[in-house]
Amino acid sequence: MRESAKQLSAEKHGNLRTMCETLLVQFLAEKPYKGRGFAWLQPAPKGTPGWVAYNVVVSDDLSARVKAESVKIEVSLTTLLYTALDWWIELDRKS
């Protein structure tokens, strides 16, 4: 997923930070998790071989919005971010 995100950001967004800002704003606006059949993705536990940590850097305002939404919908921040990134990559594949 990390490589797909890097490639997508380079092709369409210039860098990962800009892409993460865009995808999280859209994810929060569309709230796909309110639809039927939506499934949260669970990232592997920290330290799992083959998994690389991925830090999402966004503005303080957006960070606060994402954290507040994760608390509101009772899903971990890690799960929300991981799912949002996968959702964004899938949207791109469909377009």
C-alpha positions, 0 to 999 in steps of 0.5 A, spaced: 500 500 500 505 504 501 508 504 494 501 505 491 500 511 495 507 514 493 506 512 486 499 515 486 502 522 490 507 523 485 503 522 479 497 526 481 499 530 487 506 532 487 507 529 494 505 525 500 503 530 504 498 534 499 495 527 497 494 525 505 491 532 506 486 531 500 484 524 501 483 525 508 478 531 507 474 527 502 474 521 506 471 526 512 466 529 507 464 523 504 463 518 510 464 512 506 463 508 513 456 510 514 454 506 507 452 499 507 457 494 506 463 498 509 468 494 512 474 497 516 481 495 515 485 493 521 493 494 520 498 489 522 500 490 529 506 494 530 513 490 529 509 485 524 515 483 519 514 486 512 510 492 515 513 498 515 510 504 519 507 510 515 507 517 518 501 521 516 503 528 516 497 533 515 495 540 518 494 541 525 486 543 523 485 537 519 489 532 524 484 535 530 478 533 525 481 526 524 482 525 531 475 527 533 472 523 528 475 517 530 473 518 537 466 520 535 465 513 531 469 509 536 474 507 531 482 507 532 486 513 529 490 507 526 484 504 523 481 510 520 488 512 517 489 505 514 482 504 511 482 512 508 488 510 505 486 504 502 479 507 500 483 513 496 487 508 492 481 504 490 478 510 488 483 512 484 484 505 481 476 505 479 477 512 475 
